[in-house]
């Protein structure tokens, strides 16, 4: 069930902290929709467990309604793709049908062994703007800690993306996240070998703590094409490091709805391990999840608001201009979507 509740404290956060900061129009570059009647992909490889606590579905209509309720004085356009734990074909078919009815841009979910020619026909037949591979849809025998980018985003898919100018929304794997040497090397290989692929390094490479960043941006600052989103990322250090490395023209906002309605804030310990602090009892028994922590605090708002709070703190610290803020919240994504549309469909 999907149940967005906006309480008085949430309204206060929006009215007093976010409304005047946000541009009138912005784009959420990273959202999921699926239905709880879809077939679970029971053989997928790994993945986080806490994300399943928030919602077991989100329809296209619920997504649009959520933006109207979360941001009542803004116009929000989402880039949409399917859930990450459902059978790929069911998800894609639902996303395509929803896009036709509701008019949002979409990406195509993939599995590692999909034929690239068949994939290309599907992308073009459904006016998709590219691919959303996911780390768990790799050969199932690979231990989750050892999954590499090319295990779930094979070169054959990258060659097709390079040929057609597709967007690729890339969620890296591995325990060391962005700072992992294999991830950095393969991100740079994609940048050099496939210059027409519009890569988005999602979640700032899953750098959810300062420790996750390492010296990654000493290398990634040399990229020219790669985009980043701060989806589900509330780490000021990661957002700041990304801006310092690549500027304000290659970072974008994404929410990861529906999980972004989780009522939470995030803390990290001295090792960089993150915990989502949630109201006691709201999500049942979370004692077995090492990334969850309960609190008796009364004023805990929604993840999506906490993400924007983090960006606002960084924008204030770096003295970003209104134009630079609008670039990150709107213009960069707008330009990326328009470029993909033109490269793929000639308009």
C-alpha positions as CSV (number, residue, x, y, z in Angstrom):
1,X,0.0,0.0,0.0
2,X,1.2,3.5,-0.7
3,X,0.0,6.1,1.8
4,X,1.5,9.6,1.8
5,X,0.7,11.5,5.0
6,X,1.7,15.1,5.2
7,X,1.4,16.5,8.7
8,X,1.6,19.9,10.3
9,X,5.4,19.7,10.7
10,X,5.8,18.7,7.1
11,X,3.7,21.7,6.0
12,X,5.9,24.0,8.2
13,X,9.1,22.6,6.6
14,X,7.7,23.2,3.1
15,X,6.3,26.7,3.8
16,X,9.2,28.1,5.9
17,X,12.2,26.3,4.5
18,X,11.6,25.0,1.0
19,X,9.0,27.0,-0.8
20,X,11.0,30.2,-1.3
21,X,14.1,28.1,-2.1
22,X,12.7,26.0,-4.9
23,X,12.1,27.2,-8.4
24,X,8.5,27.3,-9.6
25,X,9.2,24.5,-12.0
26,X,11.5,21.6,-11.3
27,X,12.3,18.1,-12.5
28,X,12.6,14.9,-10.5
29,X,15.0,12.9,-12.5
30,X,14.6,9.6,-10.5
31,X,11.2,8.1,-9.7
32,X,9.7,4.6,-9.7
33,X,6.2,3.3,-10.4
34,X,4.8,-0.3,-10.1
35,X,1.8,-2.1,-8.8
36,X,1.7,-4.6,-5.9
37,X,-0.1,-7.1,-8.2
38,X,3.1,-7.5,-10.3
39,X,5.3,-10.6,-10.1
40,X,8.2,-10.3,-7.8
41,X,11.6,-11.0,-9.4
42,X,12.5,-13.6,-6.7
43,X,15.8,-14.5,-8.3
44,X,17.3,-11.0,-8.2
45,X,20.7,-10.6,-6.6
46,X,20.9,-8.6,-3.3
47,X,19.7,-5.1,-2.7
48,X,18.7,-3.0,0.4
49,X,15.8,-4.3,2.6
50,X,14.7,-1.0,4.3
51,X,13.3,0.4,1.1
52,X,10.5,-2.2,1.2
53,X,9.1,-0.7,4.4
54,X,7.7,2.4,2.9
55,X,5.4,1.3,0.1
56,X,4.6,-1.9,-1.8
57,X,3.5,0.0,-4.9
58,X,3.1,3.4,-6.5
59,X,0.9,4.0,-9.4
60,X,1.5,6.6,-12.0
61,X,-1.6,8.5,-10.8
62,X,-0.3,8.3,-7.2
63,X,3.1,9.7,-8.3
64,X,1.5,12.8,-9.9
65,X,-0.9,13.3,-7.0
66,X,2.1,13.0,-4.6
67,X,3.9,15.9,-6.3
68,X,0.8,18.1,-6.0
69,X,0.5,17.4,-2.3
70,X,4.2,17.6,-1.5
71,X,4.9,20.8,-3.5
72,X,1.5,22.5,-3.8
73,X,3.0,25.7,-5.3
74,X,5.4,24.1,-7.7
75,X,5.1,22.2,-11.0
76,X,7.1,19.0,-10.9
77,X,7.9,16.8,-13.9
78,X,9.2,13.3,-13.2
79,X,11.4,11.0,-15.2
80,X,9.8,7.6,-14.5
81,X,10.9,3.9,-14.6
82,X,9.7,0.7,-13.0
83,X,10.4,-0.8,-9.6
84,X,13.6,-2.6,-8.9
85,X,12.3,-5.9,-7.5
86,X,9.6,-6.8,-10.0
87,X,9.7,-8.7,-13.2
88,X,11.2,-6.3,-15.8
89,X,8.6,-6.8,-18.6
90,X,5.6,-6.2,-16.3
91,X,7.2,-3.1,-15.0
92,X,8.1,-1.7,-18.4
93,X,4.7,-2.4,-19.9
94,X,3.0,-0.6,-17.0
95,X,5.4,2.4,-17.2
96,X,4.8,2.7,-21.0
97,X,1.0,2.6,-20.5
98,X,1.1,5.1,-17.7
99,X,3.3,7.5,-19.7
100,X,0.8,7.4,-22.6
101,X,-2.0,8.4,-20.2
102,X,-0.1,10.8,-18.0
103,X,2.5,12.3,-20.3
104,X,5.8,11.9,-18.4
105,X,9.2,10.8,-19.9
106,X,10.4,7.3,-19.2
107,X,13.3,4.9,-19.1
108,X,13.3,1.2,-19.8
109,X,14.2,-1.2,-17.0
110,X,16.7,-3.9,-18.1
111,X,18.1,-7.3,-17.2
112,X,21.8,-8.0,-18.1
113,X,21.0,-10.7,-20.6
114,X,18.5,-8.8,-22.8
115,X,19.3,-8.9,-26.5
116,X,20.5,-5.3,-27.4
117,X,18.6,-5.3,-30.8
118,X,15.4,-6.4,-29.1
119,X,16.0,-3.8,-26.4
120,X,16.5,-1.1,-29.0
121,X,13.2,-1.9,-30.6
122,X,11.5,-1.8,-27.3
123,X,13.0,1.6,-26.4
124,X,12.0,3.1,-29.7
125,X,8.6,1.6,-29.9
126,X,7.6,3.0,-26.5
127,X,9.3,6.4,-26.9
128,X,11.7,5.7,-24.0
129,X,14.7,7.9,-23.5
130,X,17.0,5.2,-22.5
131,X,17.8,2.5,-19.9
132,X,17.5,1.9,-16.1
133,X,19.7,-1.1,-15.4
134,X,19.8,-2.2,-11.7
135,X,22.7,-3.9,-9.9
136,X,20.6,-6.9,-8.7
137,X,19.7,-7.9,-12.3
138,X,23.1,-9.4,-13.0
139,X,24.2,-13.0,-13.3
140,X,22.7,-14.5,-10.1
141,X,25.8,-16.4,-9.1
142,X,27.9,-13.2,-8.5
143,X,28.1,-12.4,-4.7
144,X,26.4,-9.0,-4.1
145,X,29.6,-7.5,-2.7
146,X,31.5,-8.3,-6.0
147,X,29.0,-7.0,-8.6
148,X,30.7,-4.7,-11.1
149,X,29.0,-2.2,-13.4
150,X,29.5,-4.3,-16.5
151,X,27.9,-7.3,-14.8
152,X,24.5,-5.6,-15.0
153,X,25.2,-3.0,-17.7
154,X,27.0,-5.1,-20.3
155,X,29.0,-3.6,-23.1
156,X,26.4,-4.7,-25.6
157,X,23.8,-2.4,-24.0
158,X,26.3,0.4,-23.8
159,X,27.1,0.1,-27.5
160,X,23.4,0.4,-28.3
161,X,23.1,3.3,-25.9
162,X,26.1,5.0,-27.5
163,X,24.7,4.4,-31.0
164,X,21.3,5.9,-30.2
165,X,22.2,8.6,-27.6
166,X,20.3,7.0,-24.8
167,X,20.2,8.1,-21.2
168,X,21.5,5.4,-18.8
169,X,20.5,5.8,-15.1
170,X,23.3,4.0,-13.3
171,X,23.2,2.8,-9.7
172,X,26.6,1.5,-8.8
173,X,27.2,-1.6,-6.6
174,X,29.9,-2.7,-4.2
175,X,30.4,-2.1,-0.5
176,X,32.7,0.9,-0.9
177,X,30.2,2.7,-3.2
178,X,31.5,5.7,-5.1
179,X,35.1,5.4,-3.7
180,X,35.5,1.8,-4.9
181,X,38.4,1.6,-7.3
182,X,36.6,-0.8,-9.7
183,X,33.6,1.5,-9.9
184,X,35.7,4.5,-10.6
185,X,37.7,2.7,-13.3
186,X,34.5,1.4,-15.0
187,X,32.8,4.8,-14.8
188,X,35.8,6.3,-16.5
189,X,35.9,3.5,-19.1
190,X,32.2,4.3,-20.0
191,X,33.0,8.0,-20.2
192,X,35.9,7.3,-22.7
193,X,34.5,4.4,-24.7
194,X,30.9,5.6,-25.0
195,X,30.8,9.4,-25.3
196,X,27.3,9.5,-26.7
197,X,25.8,7.7,-23.7
198,X,24.1,10.2,-21.3
199,X,25.2,8.6,-18.1
200,X,23.6,9.7,-14.8
201,X,25.6,8.4,-11.8
202,X,22.7,8.0,-9.5
203,X,22.7,8.9,-5.8
204,X,26.1,10.6,-6.3
205,X,27.5,7.0,-6.6
206,X,25.6,6.0,-3.4
207,X,28.0,8.3,-1.4
208,X,25.7,8.6,1.6
209,X,28.6,9.6,4.0
210,X,31.8,11.6,3.7
211,X,33.7,8.3,4.0
212,X,31.9,6.9,0.9
213,X,33.4,9.7,-1.3
214,X,37.1,8.9,-0.7
215,X,39.1,10.5,-3.5
216,X,36.6,9.5,-6.2
217,X,36.2,13.1,-7.5
218,X,39.9,13.5,-8.0
219,X,39.3,11.2,-10.9
220,X,35.7,11.9,-11.8
221,X,36.4,15.6,-12.0
222,X,38.1,14.8,-15.3
223,X,34.8,13.6,-16.9
224,X,33.1,15.9,-19.4
225,X,29.7,14.2,-20.1
226,X,28.8,12.3,-16.9
227,X,25.8,13.6,-15.0
228,X,25.0,13.0,-11.3
229,X,21.9,13.0,-9.2
230,X,21.5,13.4,-5.4
231,X,18.6,11.0,-5.3
232,X,18.0,9.6,-1.7
233,X,21.2,11.4,-0.7
234,X,21.2,13.8,2.3
235,X,25.0,13.9,2.7
236,X,26.1,17.6,2.5
237,X,29.7,16.5,2.0
238,X,28.8,14.4,-1.1
239,X,26.6,17.1,-2.7
240,X,29.4,19.7,-2.0
241,X,32.1,17.5,-3.3
242,X,30.2,16.8,-6.5
243,X,29.6,20.5,-7.1
244,X,33.2,21.4,-6.4
245,X,34.3,18.7,-8.9
246,X,32.0,19.1,-11.8
247,X,30.2,22.4,-11.2
248,X,26.5,23.2,-11.1
249,X,25.7,22.1,-14.7
250,X,26.0,18.3,-14.1
251,X,24.2,17.7,-10.9
252,X,20.4,17.1,-10.7
253,X,17.7,16.5,-8.2
254,X,16.0,13.1,-7.9
255,X,13.7,11.8,-5.1
256,X,13.5,8.0,-5.5
257,X,9.8,8.2,-4.9
258,X,8.0,6.2,-3.4
259,X,10.8,5.5,-0.8
260,X,11.3,9.3,-0.4
261,X,8.1,9.5,1.6
262,X,9.8,7.6,4.4
263,X,9.6,9.7,7.6
264,X,13.2,9.9,8.6
265,X,16.5,11.7,8.7
266,X,20.0,10.2,8.3
267,X,23.0,10.0,10.5
268,X,26.4,8.4,10.0
269,X,29.0,7.0,12.5
270,X,32.7,7.4,12.4
271,X,33.1,4.6,9.9
272,X,30.6,6.1,7.5
273,X,27.8,3.6,8.2
274,X,24.5,5.4,7.7
275,X,21.3,4.9,9.7
276,X,17.9,6.1,8.8
277,X,16.3,7.5,12.0
278,X,12.6,6.9,12.0
279,X,9.7,7.4,14.5
280,X,9.4,4.5,16.9
281,X,7.0,1.8,15.7
282,X,6.1,3.5,12.4
283,X,7.7,0.9,10.2
284,X,7.2,-2.1,12.5
285,X,10.2,-4.1,13.9
286,X,13.3,-2.7,12.3
287,X,15.8,-4.1,14.8
288,X,17.2,-6.6,12.3
289,X,18.1,-3.8,9.8
290,X,21.5,-2.3,10.5
291,X,20.6,0.8,8.5
292,X,17.5,1.6,10.6
293,X,17.3,3.3,14.0
294,X,14.2,4.4,16.0
295,X,13.6,7.7,17.8
296,X,10.9,9.1,20.1
297,X,11.3,12.6,18.5
298,X,8.0,14.2,17.4
299,X,9.2,16.3,14.5
300,X,10.7,14.1,11.9
301,X,9.8,15.0,8.3
302,X,10.0,13.2,5.0
303,X,13.1,12.0,3.1
304,X,12.3,14.1,0.1
305,X,12.2,17.2,2.2
306,X,15.4,16.2,3.9
307,X,17.2,15.8,0.6
308,X,16.2,19.3,-0.4
309,X,17.2,20.6,3.0
310,X,20.7,19.1,2.5
311,X,21.0,20.7,-0.9
312,X,19.8,24.1,0.5
313,X,22.5,23.9,3.2
314,X,25.2,23.3,0.5
315,X,23.8,26.0,-1.7
316,X,24.0,28.5,1.1
317,X,27.5,27.4,2.1
318,X,28.8,27.7,-1.5
319,X,26.9,30.9,-2.2
320,X,25.1,29.4,-5.2
321,X,23.1,31.9,-7.2
322,X,19.4,31.5,-8.0
323,X,20.4,30.5,-11.5
324,X,22.8,27.8,-10.3
325,X,20.1,26.4,-7.9
326,X,17.6,26.4,-10.8
327,X,20.2,24.6,-13.0
328,X,20.4,21.7,-10.5
329,X,16.7,21.6,-9.8
330,X,15.4,22.1,-13.3
331,X,17.6,23.3,-16.2
332,X,20.2,20.5,-16.3
333,X,17.5,17.8,-16.4
334,X,15.5,19.7,-18.9
335,X,18.5,20.0,-21.2
336,X,19.4,16.3,-20.8
337,X,15.8,15.1,-21.6
338,X,15.6,17.4,-24.6
339,X,19.0,16.3,-25.9
340,X,18.0,12.6,-25.6
341,X,14.7,13.3,-27.3
342,X,16.5,15.0,-30.2
343,X,19.2,12.4,-30.5
344,X,16.9,9.4,-30.4
345,X,13.8,10.7,-32.2
346,X,15.1,13.7,-34.1
347,X,12.9,16.3,-32.4
